[in-house]
């Protein structure tokens, strides 16, 4: 027992990633099966909510369990204080909630002038209310349960050793790989040139650099709640705004433009951060 405890204590982040994948991927495979989601709409609608819960159980269970094992009751109390921390400057809420939807809408509207394939999904949907509610429901589950681990456990421990950029890239890459099982299954529902490649590359192009921005916001606020809201915004935005079943060349074009824009934002943030000291973790 002591040897196992020592191993976990000396390699907590590595153990977190391994346990997260084991719970998430193992749970989804048990629920759905190795062949992926079944073809009928009724079967999909039945299994999808259970599969989502199995998937997000990985980061949340791992984060809470390892916090208790590594840091004990004091660590859990500190974890709760970060979760309940809401008194931060309003501009951090604006960054968390508006970055993803505003950037996504701007890119889609710009590209839609060249091709109708990029017309935002909310514009073409016949049932806008259901689309928005579904997007918000998925975002709520993903934002809360995932960030209990990615930001609640992994990020602060990596920040003890690495910069904001390095921490964001490390967590971002693992976060993207974690999505690959779902991305692979999604590729089976589409066809055409570059379809598989676009869906497998999508988590890396869409998520990694955004995680750097998330780490920066968390570093400035110390609020796990704000990180959850930022994740929710990112998850809801494509489900509400992206064209349905976009894949192949159009998806790659969008993702590359998104990555370029996010890199520019992160670079600007880096320059601005270097020009002034840390400030307003709490709105006085």
C-alpha positions as CSV (number, residue, x, y, z in Angstrom):
1,X,0.0,0.0,0.0
2,X,2.8,2.4,1.0
3,X,4.6,1.6,-2.3
4,X,1.5,2.3,-4.3
5,X,0.8,5.5,-2.5
6,X,4.4,6.7,-3.0
7,X,4.2,5.9,-6.8
8,X,0.9,8.0,-7.0
9,X,2.4,10.8,-5.0
10,X,5.5,11.1,-7.2
11,X,3.7,10.8,-10.6
12,X,0.2,12.2,-9.9
13,X,-0.4,13.8,-13.3
14,X,0.8,10.7,-15.2
15,X,-1.5,8.5,-13.1
16,X,-4.3,11.0,-13.7
17,X,-4.0,10.7,-17.5
18,X,-3.8,6.9,-17.4
19,X,-6.8,6.6,-15.0
20,X,-8.9,9.1,-17.0
21,X,-8.4,7.1,-20.2
22,X,-9.1,3.8,-18.6
23,X,-12.4,5.0,-17.1
24,X,-13.6,7.0,-20.1
25,X,-12.6,4.7,-22.9
26,X,-13.4,1.6,-21.0
27,X,-16.7,2.9,-19.9
28,X,-17.7,3.9,-23.4
29,X,-16.6,0.6,-24.9
30,X,-18.8,-1.2,-22.3
31,X,-21.8,1.0,-23.1
32,X,-21.5,1.2,-26.8
33,X,-19.3,-1.7,-27.8
34,X,-16.2,-1.8,-30.0
35,X,-18.2,-1.2,-33.2
36,X,-19.3,2.3,-32.2
37,X,-22.8,3.7,-32.1
38,X,-25.5,1.7,-33.8
39,X,-27.0,2.9,-37.0
40,X,-30.6,3.6,-36.0
41,X,-31.6,7.0,-34.6
42,X,-33.6,5.3,-31.8
43,X,-30.6,3.2,-30.7
44,X,-28.3,6.3,-30.9
45,X,-30.6,8.5,-28.8
46,X,-30.8,5.7,-26.1
47,X,-27.1,5.1,-25.8
48,X,-25.8,8.6,-26.4
49,X,-26.6,10.1,-22.9
50,X,-25.1,7.0,-21.2
51,X,-22.0,7.1,-23.3
52,X,-21.5,10.8,-22.5
53,X,-21.7,10.1,-18.8
54,X,-19.3,7.2,-19.1
55,X,-16.9,9.5,-21.1
56,X,-16.9,12.4,-18.7
57,X,-16.7,10.1,-15.7
58,X,-13.0,9.7,-16.5
59,X,-11.7,13.2,-15.8
60,X,-14.0,13.8,-12.9
61,X,-13.6,10.6,-11.0
62,X,-9.8,10.6,-11.6
63,X,-9.5,14.2,-10.5
64,X,-11.5,13.9,-7.3
65,X,-10.0,10.5,-6.4
66,X,-6.4,11.5,-6.9
67,X,-6.9,14.8,-5.1
68,X,-8.0,12.9,-2.0
69,X,-5.2,10.3,-2.3
70,X,-2.4,12.8,-3.0
71,X,-3.5,15.8,-0.9
72,X,-6.0,14.4,1.6
73,X,-8.8,16.4,3.2
74,X,-6.9,19.6,3.0
75,X,-6.5,19.1,-0.8
76,X,-10.2,18.4,-1.2
77,X,-11.1,21.5,0.8
78,X,-8.7,23.6,-1.4
79,X,-10.3,22.0,-4.4
80,X,-13.8,23.1,-3.2
81,X,-12.6,26.6,-2.6
82,X,-11.4,26.9,-6.2
83,X,-14.7,25.4,-7.5
84,X,-16.7,28.0,-5.6
85,X,-14.5,30.9,-6.4
86,X,-16.7,33.3,-8.4
87,X,-15.5,36.7,-7.4
88,X,-13.2,37.5,-10.3
89,X,-13.2,40.5,-12.7
90,X,-16.1,40.6,-15.2
91,X,-13.6,40.6,-18.0
92,X,-12.5,37.1,-17.2
93,X,-16.1,35.9,-17.5
94,X,-16.3,37.7,-20.9
95,X,-13.1,36.0,-22.1
96,X,-14.4,32.6,-20.9
97,X,-17.9,32.8,-22.3
98,X,-17.4,34.8,-25.5
99,X,-14.1,33.8,-27.1
100,X,-15.3,30.6,-28.7
101,X,-18.7,31.6,-30.0
102,X,-17.5,35.0,-31.4
103,X,-14.5,33.6,-33.1
104,X,-16.4,30.6,-34.5
105,X,-19.2,32.8,-35.8
106,X,-16.8,35.2,-37.4
107,X,-14.9,32.5,-39.2
108,X,-18.1,30.7,-40.4
109,X,-19.7,33.9,-41.7
110,X,-16.5,34.9,-43.5
111,X,-16.2,31.4,-45.1
112,X,-19.9,31.3,-45.9
113,X,-19.4,34.1,-48.3
114,X,-17.3,31.7,-50.4
115,X,-19.3,28.5,-49.9
116,X,-22.7,27.7,-48.4
117,X,-21.1,24.6,-46.7
118,X,-20.0,27.0,-44.0
119,X,-23.4,28.5,-43.2
120,X,-23.8,28.4,-39.4
121,X,-26.0,25.5,-38.3
122,X,-28.2,27.7,-36.2
123,X,-29.2,29.6,-39.4
124,X,-30.2,26.5,-41.3
125,X,-31.9,24.6,-38.4
126,X,-35.6,24.1,-38.6
127,X,-35.8,23.6,-34.8
128,X,-33.5,26.2,-33.3
129,X,-34.7,25.8,-29.8
130,X,-33.9,22.1,-29.7
131,X,-30.5,22.7,-31.2
132,X,-29.6,25.3,-28.6
133,X,-31.0,23.2,-25.7
134,X,-29.1,20.1,-26.9
135,X,-25.9,22.1,-27.2
136,X,-26.2,23.6,-23.8
137,X,-27.0,20.2,-22.2
138,X,-23.9,18.6,-23.6
139,X,-21.8,21.6,-22.7
140,X,-23.0,21.6,-19.1
141,X,-22.0,17.9,-18.6
142,X,-18.7,18.3,-20.4
143,X,-17.7,21.6,-18.8
144,X,-18.5,20.5,-15.2
145,X,-17.3,17.0,-15.2
146,X,-14.2,17.3,-17.5
147,X,-12.8,20.3,-15.7
148,X,-13.0,18.6,-12.3
149,X,-9.9,16.8,-13.7
150,X,-8.2,18.7,-16.4
151,X,-8.2,22.0,-14.5
152,X,-9.1,20.8,-11.0
153,X,-6.2,18.3,-10.8
154,X,-3.8,18.2,-13.7
155,X,-3.3,21.9,-14.5
156,X,-2.3,23.3,-11.1
157,X,0.2,20.4,-10.6
158,X,1.8,21.0,-14.0
159,X,2.0,24.7,-13.4
160,X,4.3,24.0,-10.5
161,X,6.9,22.9,-13.0
162,X,6.0,24.4,-16.4
163,X,5.0,27.7,-17.9
164,X,1.4,28.5,-19.0
165,X,2.3,27.7,-22.6
166,X,3.9,24.3,-21.8
167,X,1.1,23.4,-19.3
168,X,-1.5,24.3,-21.9
169,X,0.2,22.2,-24.6
170,X,0.6,19.2,-22.4
171,X,-2.9,19.1,-21.1
172,X,-4.2,20.1,-24.5
173,X,-2.6,17.2,-26.3
174,X,-3.8,14.7,-23.8
175,X,-7.3,16.3,-24.0
176,X,-7.2,16.0,-27.8
177,X,-6.1,12.3,-27.7
178,X,-8.9,11.6,-25.2
179,X,-11.4,12.7,-27.8
180,X,-9.9,10.5,-30.5
181,X,-12.2,7.5,-29.8
182,X,-15.3,9.6,-30.4
183,X,-13.7,11.2,-33.5
184,X,-12.9,7.8,-35.0
185,X,-16.5,6.6,-34.5
186,X,-17.8,9.9,-36.0
187,X,-15.8,9.3,-39.1
188,X,-17.9,6.2,-39.8
189,X,-20.9,8.4,-40.3
190,X,-19.4,10.5,-43.1
191,X,-17.8,9.9,-46.5
192,X,-15.7,11.7,-49.0
193,X,-12.1,12.8,-49.5
194,X,-10.2,13.6,-46.3
195,X,-13.2,12.7,-44.1
196,X,-11.3,10.4,-41.7
197,X,-8.2,12.6,-41.6
198,X,-10.3,15.8,-40.9
199,X,-12.2,14.2,-38.0
200,X,-9.0,12.7,-36.5
201,X,-7.1,15.9,-36.8
202,X,-10.0,18.0,-35.5
203,X,-9.4,17.5,-31.8
204,X,-5.8,18.6,-32.1
205,X,-6.5,21.6,-34.3
206,X,-9.6,22.7,-32.4
207,X,-8.6,22.0,-28.7
208,X,-4.9,22.2,-28.1
209,X,-4.3,25.9,-28.5
210,X,-7.6,26.7,-26.9
211,X,-6.4,24.9,-23.8
212,X,-3.4,27.2,-23.6
213,X,-5.8,30.1,-23.3
214,X,-7.8,28.2,-20.7
215,X,-4.7,27.7,-18.6
216,X,-3.9,31.4,-18.9
217,X,-7.3,32.4,-17.7
218,X,-7.2,29.9,-14.8
219,X,-3.7,31.1,-13.9
220,X,-5.0,34.7,-13.7
221,X,-8.2,33.9,-11.8
222,X,-7.6,30.7,-9.8
223,X,-11.2,29.9,-10.4
224,X,-12.2,26.4,-11.4
225,X,-15.7,27.7,-12.0
226,X,-14.5,30.1,-14.7
227,X,-12.6,27.2,-16.3
228,X,-15.8,25.2,-16.4
229,X,-17.7,28.1,-18.0
230,X,-14.9,28.5,-20.6
231,X,-15.2,24.8,-21.4
232,X,-19.0,24.9,-21.7
233,X,-18.7,27.8,-24.1
234,X,-16.3,25.8,-26.3
235,X,-18.5,22.7,-26.2
236,X,-21.8,24.5,-26.9
237,X,-20.5,26.7,-29.7
238,X,-19.9,24.0,-32.4
239,X,-23.1,22.1,-31.5
240,X,-25.1,25.3,-32.1
241,X,-23.1,27.1,-34.8
242,X,-21.1,24.6,-36.9
243,X,-22.8,23.2,-40.0
244,X,-24.2,19.7,-39.4
245,X,-22.0,16.8,-40.4
246,X,-19.2,19.0,-41.7
247,X,-16.1,17.0,-42.5
248,X,-13.3,16.6,-45.1
249,X,-11.9,19.7,-46.7
250,X,-14.4,22.2,-45.2
251,X,-13.6,21.0,-41.7
252,X,-9.9,21.1,-42.3
253,X,-10.2,24.7,-43.7
254,X,-12.2,25.8,-40.7
255,X,-9.9,24.1,-38.2
256,X,-6.7,25.5,-39.7
257,X,-8.3,29.0,-39.6
258,X,-9.4,28.5,-36.0
259,X,-5.9,27.4,-35.0
260,X,-4.3,30.3,-36.7
261,X,-6.7,32.8,-35.1
262,X,-6.2,31.1,-31.7
263,X,-2.4,31.3,-32.0
264,X,-2.7,35.0,-32.8
265,X,-4.9,35.4,-29.6
266,X,-2.5,33.4,-27.5
267,X,0.5,35.4,-28.8
268,X,-1.2,38.7,-28.1
269,X,-2.0,37.5,-24.6
270,X,1.6,36.5,-24.1
271,X,2.8,39.9,-25.1
272,X,0.2,41.7,-23.0
273,X,0.9,39.5,-20.0
274,X,4.6,40.1,-20.2
275,X,4.0,43.8,-20.2
276,X,2.1,43.9,-16.9
277,X,2.2,42.0,-13.6
278,X,-0.5,39.6,-12.4
279,X,-3.5,41.5,-11.2
280,X,-7.1,41.2,-10.1
281,X,-7.5,37.6,-9.3
282,X,-10.4,38.9,-7.2
283,X,-12.6,41.7,-8.3
284,X,-12.4,44.2,-5.3
